[in-house]
Amino acid sequence: MKNTLIMLGIIASLIIALITAGARIKSLNETVSVQASNIKAYQTEVSGLKDEALTYQFTIDQVKNSRDTMIQWLDSLRREIKIRDKNLKSMSYVKTTVSKKDTIYINRNTQDENVIFNIDTIIGDSWLNTHIIVTDSTLVCAPKYKSELVIFASYKKETINPPSRFFFIRWFQKKHKVITVDVVESNPYAEIEKQRFIEVLQ
């Protein structure tokens, strides 16, 4: 009886140790996956690719303690609008520049400098236009532009380490989910200069 109890105790201890080790391994694997995703996101950002962006994955504590000035700025904005830590799911930043050149030609068929001429016109289109008012002593320019950003987030599975050249080895390589963000800017004059997307892990 005593030996049976000892054996049961040993078995129970082994089971608990295995469960604890399994949970620890799972946690470490998730950490490795997140760090690999962040490295890929950073590499994509610094490469200057404008047609592809990967999402950074940070915990709320990492966001709040980040030394990155953009993340600090985004976090300060979300605190200003009173989004609580537990309710924050993601933060995104997209910077665009808009440029368009138009020319107004003025034909003054007179040599009389006392002739008064006025211009009140709008040049451009629905996406980018400028209201110009010119009198003999005043020039007023009122630019106006419209931007429509559509953001899609999707994920795909990639190998954590660089994929092997041999397809059958790739079958057994450890994979993780990488979140890809596609930004569509409808304004034909707008160019996306910088973008960053952060998923907050709860």
Secondary structure, 3 states (H helix, E strand, C coil): CHHHHHHHHHHHHHHHHHHHHHHHHHHHHHHHHHHHHHHHHHHHHHCCCCCCEECEEEEHHHHHCCCCHHHHHHHHHHHHCCCCHHHCCEEEEEEEEECCCCCCCCCCCCCCCCCCCCEEEEEECCCEEEEEEECCCCEEEEEEECCCEEEEEEEEEEECCCCCCCHHHHCCCCEEEEEEEEEEECCCCEEEEEEEEEEEEC
